């Protein structure tokens, strides 16, 4: 979505000669879309809705990523939905997460509302008709379909599934081996007895290295700078103790969830108020597996904790792989690719048969869909966000964007409640349209980038900040990223406050 393209041709009819209409259209069948569908069905009975998904099945991230060892980097007691107990280990594999999501779909008869292999290209709002018109193409047949909806619920995630982010390094064309991004992992990639070089320092790299270390001849992690990790046993003692007492799983889920959230709130508070202490605690966890000199050189970040996401490393597996000599860590910068591998700025050359670029992803602003409002191209950077979910001047739409320092799904549940309450409120008022607008007291409010770089600054956000809506300096005009505040505030939002305009 560039905000510069104009859709001029009238929408053709679908292959079947009709345009289908739904009260609400949900974009995406990942963790957000499936949660939205559940809440809509549960809290807005009688509402017609459709979920459109580009991929061949549900799951989003968990379906699209195929690289070895893919797992959650946050606990499933909070990453799982509040309405369905999680009964496995806190850190789960993609397969386990997909199984869990499949159970949600089956148990709630949601499959009949989902259409797969439908890629949305455009969404056009008409104030005359108070309708969104959505154009989607079947990815397997090329057929074009059109839908209208009163309300658009954007649950498509925040990064581009079709391609990951790989920097343009000098000499990449010289390398004789394979260059692979984890996001587009080839099913036939043979790394057995090969020298593998993984570039990156985040959760993906930390997952990949131990997953392939046993099969590679050797795997080397090359990072420009270190990242914080939390090593620990992949279990929850409280949940296990409650199970031993034969407590009902629904109770276990709720109690464990609250305990995890309370611990996370305390950890987040301390990371801001006493960052040096928290830093030493995190590094001490790594030092349980590796010599102090290795921790100092390769696992001591320059930034304070929580300026980037911190991944949980179950059983310290990446550190165990390094300690056992199956994996190495190199902290340096790339000078150029060579025929045999990579030449570092220090002058050292790392040889490899396969280079894996675990270097992040590309931000996708609302699914890279071409949006129009009454015939005019929409540039989201020209809008101001309302609590990171609605945007000034854009009617009947909510975007689910989760949390950086807590599980994404926590906001899926919170916004599920909000959207359903909003839709029911509109029905009671007889309103066909709701838009948020700046109030008179916001007239001179300072507008800033979507997120404060001093607060949180991962590469994908920094590279795409110019595409995102603006935030104000008041809590209601920004995505605070604070679950512990939002869980109290969002349910109490006055839907008849001045920022909401109904027509």
C-alpha positions as CSV (number, residue, x, y, z in Angstrom):
1,X,0.0,0.0,0.0
2,X,1.6,3.2,-1.2
3,X,-1.3,5.6,-0.9
4,X,-0.6,6.9,-4.4
5,X,-2.4,4.4,-6.5
6,X,-5.9,5.2,-7.7
7,X,-8.4,2.5,-8.6
8,X,-10.4,3.9,-11.5
9,X,-12.2,0.9,-13.1
10,X,-15.6,-0.1,-11.7
11,X,-15.8,-3.3,-9.8
12,X,-16.8,-6.2,-12.1
13,X,-19.2,-8.8,-10.9
14,X,-17.9,-12.0,-9.4
15,X,-17.4,-15.2,-11.5
16,X,-20.9,-16.2,-10.3
17,X,-22.5,-12.9,-11.4
18,X,-23.2,-11.6,-7.9
19,X,-21.7,-9.6,-5.1
20,X,-22.0,-11.3,-1.7
21,X,-22.8,-9.2,1.3
22,X,-21.9,-9.7,4.9
23,X,-22.4,-7.6,8.0
24,X,-18.7,-7.9,8.9
25,X,-15.8,-9.1,6.9
26,X,-12.7,-10.3,8.7
27,X,-9.4,-10.2,6.9
28,X,-7.1,-13.1,7.8
29,X,-7.5,-16.5,9.5
30,X,-4.4,-16.4,11.7
31,X,-4.5,-16.1,15.5
32,X,-6.3,-12.7,15.2
33,X,-8.9,-13.6,12.6
34,X,-9.9,-16.9,14.3
35,X,-10.2,-15.1,17.6
36,X,-12.3,-12.3,16.0
37,X,-14.6,-14.9,14.4
38,X,-15.1,-16.6,17.8
39,X,-16.0,-13.3,19.6
40,X,-18.2,-12.1,16.8
41,X,-20.2,-15.3,16.8
42,X,-20.3,-15.4,20.6
43,X,-21.1,-11.8,21.3
44,X,-23.0,-10.6,18.2
45,X,-25.5,-13.5,17.5
46,X,-27.2,-13.2,14.2
47,X,-24.4,-11.2,12.6
48,X,-23.4,-12.5,9.2
49,X,-19.7,-12.6,8.7
50,X,-17.0,-13.9,6.4
51,X,-13.3,-14.6,7.0
52,X,-11.0,-14.2,3.9
53,X,-7.6,-15.8,4.0
54,X,-4.8,-15.7,1.4
55,X,-3.1,-18.9,2.5
56,X,-4.5,-22.4,1.9
57,X,-5.5,-22.9,5.5
58,X,-5.8,-21.2,8.9
59,X,-2.8,-20.3,11.1
60,X,-1.1,-17.3,9.5
61,X,2.4,-17.1,10.8
62,X,2.2,-20.7,12.1
63,X,1.2,-22.1,8.8
64,X,3.5,-19.9,6.6
65,X,6.7,-20.5,8.4
66,X,8.2,-24.0,7.6
67,X,11.8,-23.6,9.0
68,X,13.0,-26.3,11.5
69,X,12.1,-25.8,15.1
70,X,9.6,-23.0,14.7
71,X,7.9,-22.3,18.0
72,X,6.3,-19.6,20.1
73,X,8.6,-17.1,21.8
74,X,6.0,-16.3,24.5
75,X,4.0,-18.6,26.7
76,X,0.8,-20.3,25.5
77,X,-1.1,-19.5,28.7
78,X,-1.2,-15.9,27.5
79,X,-0.7,-16.5,23.8
80,X,-3.6,-18.9,23.8
81,X,-7.1,-17.5,23.8
82,X,-8.7,-16.7,27.2
83,X,-11.7,-18.8,26.3
84,X,-9.9,-22.0,25.5
85,X,-7.5,-23.6,28.1
86,X,-4.0,-24.4,27.0
87,X,-2.9,-27.8,28.4
88,X,0.6,-28.3,26.9
89,X,4.1,-26.9,27.7
90,X,4.3,-23.1,27.9
91,X,6.5,-22.8,24.7
92,X,4.8,-24.7,21.9
93,X,5.7,-25.8,18.4
94,X,3.9,-24.4,15.3
95,X,2.3,-27.8,14.9
96,X,0.9,-27.7,18.5
97,X,-0.4,-24.1,17.9
98,X,-2.1,-25.1,14.7
99,X,-3.7,-28.1,16.4
100,X,-5.0,-25.7,19.1
101,X,-6.4,-23.3,16.6
102,X,-8.0,-26.1,14.6
103,X,-9.8,-27.2,17.8
104,X,-11.1,-23.6,18.3
105,X,-12.5,-23.7,14.7
106,X,-14.0,-27.1,15.1
107,X,-15.5,-26.6,18.5
108,X,-17.2,-23.4,17.5
109,X,-18.2,-24.4,13.9
110,X,-16.2,-21.5,12.4
111,X,-15.0,-23.4,9.3
112,X,-18.2,-22.6,7.4
113,X,-17.3,-18.8,7.7
114,X,-13.8,-19.0,6.3
115,X,-12.7,-19.0,2.7
116,X,-9.1,-19.8,1.9
117,X,-6.9,-18.9,-1.1
118,X,-8.6,-15.5,-1.3
119,X,-6.1,-12.7,-1.7
120,X,-7.6,-9.2,-1.2
121,X,-6.4,-6.6,-3.6
122,X,-8.6,-3.6,-2.8
123,X,-11.1,-2.3,-0.3
124,X,-13.3,0.7,-1.3
125,X,-15.5,2.6,1.1
126,X,-18.7,4.4,-0.1
127,X,-20.2,7.0,2.2
128,X,-23.3,7.1,-0.1
129,X,-23.9,3.4,0.5
130,X,-22.1,3.0,3.9
131,X,-20.4,-0.1,2.6
132,X,-17.0,-1.5,2.0
133,X,-16.5,-3.2,-1.4
134,X,-13.8,-5.8,-1.3
135,X,-12.1,-7.4,-4.3
136,X,-10.3,-10.7,-3.9
137,X,-8.7,-13.1,-6.3
138,X,-8.5,-16.9,-5.8
139,X,-4.9,-17.7,-5.7
140,X,-5.3,-21.1,-7.3
141,X,-7.8,-20.3,-10.2
142,X,-7.3,-16.5,-10.7
143,X,-11.1,-15.9,-10.4
144,X,-12.0,-12.5,-9.1
145,X,-14.7,-12.2,-6.4
146,X,-16.4,-9.2,-4.9
147,X,-18.0,-8.8,-1.5
148,X,-19.6,-5.9,0.3
149,X,-19.6,-5.5,4.1
150,X,-20.9,-3.0,6.6
151,X,-17.7,-3.4,8.8
152,X,-14.1,-4.4,8.1
153,X,-12.1,-6.1,10.8
154,X,-8.5,-6.2,9.8
155,X,-6.7,-9.2,11.3
156,X,-4.1,-9.8,8.7
157,X,-1.0,-9.3,10.9
158,X,1.7,-6.8,10.4
159,X,4.3,-8.2,8.1
160,X,4.5,-9.4,4.4
161,X,4.1,-13.1,4.2
162,X,5.3,-13.4,0.6
163,X,8.9,-12.3,1.4
164,X,11.2,-11.8,4.3
165,X,13.6,-8.9,4.8
166,X,17.2,-9.6,3.5
167,X,19.6,-6.7,3.4
168,X,21.5,-6.1,0.2
169,X,25.1,-7.1,1.1
170,X,28.0,-6.6,-1.3
171,X,29.0,-9.7,-3.3
172,X,25.9,-11.8,-2.6
173,X,25.9,-13.0,-6.2
174,X,29.4,-14.4,-5.8
175,X,28.4,-17.0,-3.2
176,X,28.3,-20.5,-4.7
177,X,26.0,-22.0,-2.1
178,X,22.3,-21.5,-1.1
179,X,21.1,-18.3,0.5
180,X,17.8,-19.0,2.3
181,X,15.4,-16.8,4.3
182,X,13.5,-18.7,7.0
183,X,10.2,-17.1,5.9
184,X,10.5,-18.9,2.5
185,X,12.2,-22.1,3.7
186,X,12.6,-24.7,0.8
187,X,11.1,-28.0,1.8
188,X,13.9,-29.9,0.0
189,X,16.8,-28.0,1.7
190,X,19.4,-30.5,2.7
191,X,21.7,-29.2,5.4
192,X,22.9,-32.6,6.7
193,X,26.6,-32.6,7.2
194,X,26.9,-29.1,5.7
195,X,28.5,-26.0,7.1
196,X,25.6,-23.6,7.8
197,X,25.9,-19.9,8.6
198,X,22.9,-18.2,10.2
199,X,22.8,-14.4,10.1
200,X,20.7,-12.8,12.8
201,X,20.3,-12.5,16.5
202,X,16.6,-12.6,17.2
203,X,14.0,-15.3,18.1
204,X,14.2,-17.0,14.7
205,X,17.9,-17.4,14.8
206,X,17.8,-18.6,18.3
207,X,15.2,-21.2,17.3
208,X,16.9,-22.4,14.1
209,X,20.4,-22.9,15.4
210,X,19.7,-25.6,18.0
211,X,17.1,-27.2,15.7
212,X,19.6,-27.9,13.0
213,X,22.8,-28.2,15.0
214,X,22.5,-31.9,15.4
215,X,22.3,-32.5,11.7
216,X,24.8,-30.0,10.4
217,X,28.5,-30.5,10.1
218,X,28.6,-27.2,12.0
219,X,26.4,-24.2,12.4
220,X,27.6,-20.7,13.1
221,X,25.5,-17.8,14.3
222,X,26.7,-14.5,12.9
223,X,25.3,-11.4,14.6
224,X,26.0,-7.7,14.3
225,X,25.0,-7.2,17.9
226,X,23.6,-9.4,20.7
227,X,20.0,-9.8,21.8
228,X,18.5,-10.5,25.2
229,X,17.1,-13.9,25.9
230,X,15.3,-15.6,28.8
231,X,16.5,-19.2,29.2
232,X,14.4,-21.4,31.4
233,X,12.7,-24.8,31.7
234,X,9.8,-25.3,29.3
235,X,7.2,-25.9,32.0
236,X,5.0,-24.0,34.3
237,X,5.3,-25.3,37.9
238,X,2.1,-23.7,39.0
239,X,0.0,-25.3,36.3
240,X,1.7,-28.7,36.9
241,X,1.0,-28.4,40.6
242,X,-2.7,-27.5,40.0
243,X,-3.0,-30.5,37.6
244,X,-1.6,-32.8,40.2
245,X,-4.4,-31.6,42.5
246,X,-6.9,-32.4,39.7
247,X,-8.1,-28.9,39.4
248,X,-10.3,-28.2,36.4
249,X,-8.3,-27.1,33.3
250,X,-10.4,-24.0,32.8
251,X,-9.4,-22.9,36.4
252,X,-5.8,-23.9,35.7
253,X,-5.7,-21.8,32.6
254,X,-7.2,-18.7,34.3
255,X,-5.0,-18.9,37.4
256,X,-1.8,-19.6,35.5
257,X,-2.6,-16.9,32.9
258,X,-3.1,-14.3,35.7
259,X,0.1,-15.4,37.4
260,X,2.1,-15.1,34.2
261,X,0.7,-11.7,33.4
262,X,1.4,-10.5,37.0
263,X,5.0,-11.7,36.6
264,X,5.3,-10.1,33.2
265,X,4.0,-6.8,34.5
266,X,6.6,-6.8,37.3
267,X,9.4,-7.7,34.9
268,X,8.4,-4.9,32.5
269,X,8.2,-2.3,35.3
270,X,11.6,-3.3,36.5
271,X,13.2,-3.2,33.1
272,X,12.3,0.5,32.9
273,X,12.9,1.4,36.5
274,X,16.0,-0.7,37.2
275,X,17.3,-1.7,33.8
276,X,20.9,-2.4,35.0
277,X,19.7,-4.9,37.6
278,X,17.4,-6.6,35.1
279,X,20.2,-6.7,32.6
280,X,22.5,-8.5,35.0
281,X,19.8,-11.0,35.9
282,X,19.2,-11.8,32.2
283,X,23.0,-12.2,31.6
284,X,23.3,-14.4,34.6
285,X,20.8,-16.8,33.1
286,X,23.0,-17.2,30.0
287,X,26.1,-17.6,32.2
288,X,24.5,-20.7,33.6
289,X,25.3,-22.4,30.3
290,X,28.3,-20.5,28.9
291,X,31.6,-19.1,30.2
292,X,31.5,-15.5,31.3
293,X,33.9,-14.3,28.6
294,X,31.5,-15.8,25.9
295,X,28.5,-14.0,27.6
296,X,30.4,-10.8,27.7
297,X,31.5,-11.0,24.0
298,X,28.4,-12.5,22.3
299,X,25.4,-12.2,24.6
300,X,25.6,-8.7,26.2
301,X,23.4,-6.2,24.3
302,X,24.2,-2.5,24.2
303,X,20.6,-1.5,24.7
304,X,18.5,-1.7,27.8
305,X,16.1,-4.6,28.3
306,X,12.8,-4.5,26.4
307,X,13.7,-2.0,23.7
308,X,13.3,-5.0,21.5
309,X,11.3,-8.2,22.1
310,X,12.9,-10.7,24.4
311,X,12.4,-14.3,23.4
312,X,12.1,-17.2,25.9
313,X,14.7,-19.9,25.1
314,X,13.4,-23.3,26.4
315,X,16.0,-25.2,28.4
316,X,18.6,-22.7,27.0
317,X,18.9,-24.9,23.9
318,X,20.9,-22.5,21.8
319,X,23.4,-22.0,24.7
320,X,23.6,-25.7,25.2
321,X,24.4,-26.2,21.5
322,X,27.2,-23.6,21.7
323,X,28.5,-25.2,24.9
324,X,28.6,-28.6,23.3
325,X,30.6,-27.3,20.3
326,X,27.8,-28.0,17.8
327,X,27.3,-24.3,17.2
328,X,29.5,-21.2,17.3
329,X,28.7,-17.5,17.7
330,X,30.5,-14.7,15.9
331,X,29.8,-11.1,16.7
332,X,31.0,-9.0,13.8
333,X,29.9,-7.1,10.7
334,X,29.7,-8.2,7.1
335,X,32.3,-6.7,4.7
336,X,31.2,-8.8,1.6
337,X,30.0,-12.2,0.5
338,X,32.6,-14.4,-1.1
339,X,32.4,-17.5,-3.2
340,X,33.0,-19.6,-0.1
341,X,31.0,-17.6,2.5
342,X,31.4,-14.2,4.1
343,X,34.3,-11.9,4.7
344,X,33.9,-10.0,8.0
345,X,35.1,-6.5,8.7
346,X,37.6,-7.9,11.1
347,X,39.2,-9.7,8.2
348,X,38.1,-13.2,9.1
349,X,36.3,-15.3,6.5
350,X,33.5,-17.6,7.5
351,X,33.0,-20.5,5.0
352,X,29.6,-22.0,4.5
353,X,27.6,-24.3,2.2
354,X,24.3,-22.7,3.2
355,X,23.7,-19.1,4.4
356,X,20.4,-18.5,6.2
357,X,19.4,-14.8,6.6
358,X,17.3,-14.7,9.8
359,X,17.2,-10.9,9.4
360,X,13.6,-10.1,10.0
361,X,10.6,-9.2,7.9
362,X,9.0,-6.4,5.9
363,X,6.2,-4.4,7.5
364,X,2.9,-4.8,5.8
365,X,0.5,-1.9,6.6
366,X,-3.0,-3.5,6.6
367,X,-2.2,-6.3,4.2
368,X,-0.7,-4.2,1.4
369,X,-4.3,-3.7,0.2
370,X,-5.2,-0.7,-1.9
371,X,-7.7,1.3,0.1
372,X,-10.1,4.0,-1.1
373,X,-12.4,6.3,0.7
374,X,-15.1,7.7,-1.6
375,X,-12.9,7.3,-4.6
376,X,-9.7,8.8,-3.1
377,X,-6.6,6.7,-2.4
378,X,-6.0,6.2,1.3
379,X,-2.6,6.8,2.8
380,X,-2.6,5.6,6.4
381,X,0.3,7.9,7.2
382,X,-2.1,10.8,6.8
383,X,-4.3,9.5,9.6
384,X,-4.0,9.5,13.4
385,X,-4.6,6.3,15.3
386,X,-7.2,5.9,18.0
387,X,-5.7,3.5,20.5
388,X,-3.8,1.7,17.8
389,X,-7.0,0.1,16.4
390,X,-9.0,2.8,14.6
391,X,-7.9,5.7,12.4
392,X,-9.3,9.2,11.9
393,X,-11.4,9.6,8.7
394,X,-11.7,5.8,8.1
395,X,-15.3,4.6,8.8
396,X,-16.3,1.2,10.0
397,X,-12.9,-0.4,10.4
398,X,-10.7,-1.8,13.2
399,X,-7.2,-3.1,12.9
400,X,-5.9,-5.7,15.4
401,X,-2.3,-4.9,16.2
402,X,-1.1,-6.7,19.3
403,X,1.6,-6.1,22.0
404,X,5.4,-6.1,21.7
405,X,6.0,-6.9,25.4
406,X,3.1,-9.3,26.0
407,X,1.4,-12.0,23.9
408,X,-0.3,-10.8,20.7
409,X,-3.5,-12.7,21.5
410,X,-4.1,-10.7,24.7
411,X,-5.1,-7.8,22.5
412,X,-7.1,-10.1,20.1
413,X,-9.4,-10.9,23.0
414,X,-9.6,-7.3,24.3
415,X,-10.4,-5.9,20.8
416,X,-12.8,-8.7,20.2
417,X,-14.8,-7.4,23.2
418,X,-14.5,-3.8,22.0
419,X,-15.5,-4.4,18.4
420,X,-18.5,-6.5,19.4
421,X,-19.6,-3.9,21.9
422,X,-19.2,-1.2,19.2
423,X,-21.2,-3.2,16.7
424,X,-24.0,-3.8,19.2
425,X,-24.0,-0.1,20.2
426,X,-24.3,0.9,16.5
427,X,-27.2,-1.5,16.2
428,X,-29.0,0.0,19.2
429,X,-28.5,3.5,17.9
430,X,-29.5,2.6,14.3
431,X,-26.2,3.9,13.1
432,X,-24.8,2.8,9.8
433,X,-21.4,4.4,10.2
434,X,-18.8,5.1,12.9
435,X,-15.7,7.2,12.5
436,X,-13.2,8.5,15.0
437,X,-12.1,12.2,14.8
438,X,-9.9,14.5,16.7
439,X,-11.8,16.6,19.3
440,X,-11.7,20.4,19.6
441,X,-9.2,19.9,22.5
442,X,-7.0,17.9,20.3
443,X,-6.7,20.7,17.7
444,X,-3.1,21.6,18.6
445,X,-2.0,18.1,19.8
446,X,1.5,17.2,18.8
447,X,1.6,14.4,16.2
448,X,4.5,11.9,16.2
449,X,5.5,8.6,14.6
450,X,3.4,5.4,15.5
451,X,5.8,4.3,18.2
452,X,8.5,6.0,20.2
453,X,11.9,4.6,19.0
454,X,13.3,5.2,22.5
455,X,10.5,2.9,23.8
456,X,10.7,0.1,21.2
457,X,12.8,0.0,18.0
458,X,13.0,-3.3,16.0
459,X,14.2,-2.9,12.5
460,X,10.9,-3.7,10.7
461,X,9.2,-0.8,12.5
462,X,12.1,1.6,11.9
463,X,12.1,0.7,8.2
464,X,8.4,1.1,7.8
465,X,7.5,3.9,10.2
466,X,6.7,6.3,7.4
467,X,3.9,4.1,6.2
468,X,2.1,3.9,9.6
469,X,-0.5,6.3,11.1
470,X,0.6,9.0,13.4
471,X,0.1,9.0,17.2
472,X,-0.7,11.9,19.4
473,X,0.6,12.8,22.8
474,X,-2.6,11.7,24.6
475,X,-3.2,8.0,25.6
476,X,-6.3,7.7,23.5
477,X,-4.5,8.7,20.3
478,X,-1.7,6.2,20.5
479,X,-1.0,2.5,20.8
480,X,0.3,2.5,24.4
481,X,1.6,-1.1,24.1
482,X,0.5,-1.5,27.8
483,X,-1.8,-4.5,28.2
484,X,-2.0,-4.0,31.9
485,X,-3.5,-0.5,31.4
486,X,-5.6,-1.4,28.4
487,X,-7.3,-4.4,30.1
488,X,-8.9,-1.9,32.5
489,X,-9.4,1.0,30.0
490,X,-10.8,-0.6,26.9
491,X,-13.8,-2.2,28.5
492,X,-14.6,1.2,30.0
493,X,-14.4,3.3,26.8
494,X,-17.4,5.6,26.5
495,X,-18.7,4.7,23.0
496,X,-20.7,8.0,22.9
497,X,-17.6,10.1,23.7
498,X,-16.8,13.1,21.5
499,X,-14.2,11.2,19.4
500,X,-16.8,8.8,18.1
501,X,-19.0,10.1,15.2
502,X,-22.1,8.1,14.3
503,X,-24.2,8.6,11.2
